[in-house]
Amino acid sequence: MDIAKTAPDALRNLWKANLFLKPMTVKEIQTELETRGYNFNGKNLMMALKSSKFLTRKGKAGSYSYVQKHPFVES
């Protein structure tokens, strides 16, 4: 497992672990990160989700979920 120092890196690690195969809510993502020892504040996590190139947002305001655009491939 790679150690992430930023929220975008932590999201990338979740993507590598194939956790975005099914849509995940922000709360589910926060819970998963917390179980891995990461405690990013809500603002940092939301900015990382918004700027992520490999995730797409689905749903309506207040109930968004995030799912991968394409699978992770080691380059």
C-alpha positions as CSV (number, residue, x, y, z in Angstrom):
1,M,0.0,0.0,0.0
2,D,1.3,3.5,-0.9
3,I,1.3,6.1,1.8
4,A,-0.6,9.2,0.8
5,K,0.2,12.7,2.1
6,T,-2.6,14.5,0.3
7,A,-6.3,13.8,-0.3
8,P,-5.9,13.3,-4.1
9,D,-3.2,10.7,-3.4
10,A,-5.4,8.9,-0.9
11,L,-8.2,8.8,-3.5
12,R,-5.8,7.4,-6.1
13,N,-4.9,4.6,-3.6
14,L,-8.6,3.8,-3.2
15,W,-8.9,3.7,-7.0
16,K,-6.0,1.4,-7.3
17,A,-7.7,-0.9,-4.8
18,N,-10.8,-1.0,-7.1
19,L,-13.1,0.6,-4.5
20,F,-14.7,2.9,-7.1
21,L,-16.1,0.0,-9.2
22,K,-19.4,0.7,-7.5
23,P,-20.6,4.2,-6.7
24,M,-19.5,5.5,-3.2
25,T,-21.0,8.4,-1.3
26,V,-18.8,11.0,0.3
27,K,-19.5,9.4,3.7
28,E,-18.5,6.0,2.5
29,I,-15.3,7.4,1.1
30,Q,-14.5,9.3,4.4
31,T,-15.2,6.1,6.3
32,E,-12.9,4.0,4.1
33,L,-10.1,6.6,4.4
34,E,-10.5,6.7,8.2
35,T,-10.2,2.9,8.4
36,R,-6.9,3.3,6.5
37,G,-5.7,6.0,9.0
38,Y,-6.4,9.1,6.9
39,N,-8.4,12.0,8.4
40,F,-8.7,14.7,5.8
41,N,-11.1,17.5,6.5
42,G,-14.3,17.7,4.5
43,K,-13.2,20.7,2.4
44,N,-9.9,19.0,1.3
45,L,-11.7,15.8,0.4
46,M,-14.4,17.5,-1.6
47,M,-11.8,19.5,-3.5
48,A,-9.9,16.3,-4.3
49,L,-13.1,14.6,-5.4
50,K,-14.1,17.5,-7.6
51,S,-10.7,17.7,-9.3
52,S,-10.2,14.0,-9.8
53,K,-9.7,13.0,-13.4
54,F,-10.6,9.3,-12.9
55,L,-13.9,9.8,-11.0
56,T,-17.2,11.0,-12.1
57,R,-20.0,12.4,-9.9
58,K,-23.5,11.1,-10.1
59,G,-26.7,12.1,-8.3
60,K,-28.2,15.3,-7.0
61,A,-26.9,18.0,-4.7
62,G,-26.6,16.6,-1.2
63,S,-26.6,12.9,-2.3
64,Y,-23.7,12.7,-4.8
65,S,-21.9,9.4,-5.3
66,Y,-18.6,8.9,-7.1
67,V,-17.6,6.1,-9.5
68,Q,-14.6,5.5,-11.6
69,K,-14.5,6.6,-15.3
70,H,-12.1,3.8,-16.2
71,P,-10.2,1.1,-14.3
72,F,-6.8,1.6,-12.9
73,V,-4.0,0.3,-15.1
74,E,-0.4,0.3,-13.9
75,S,1.7,2.1,-16.4
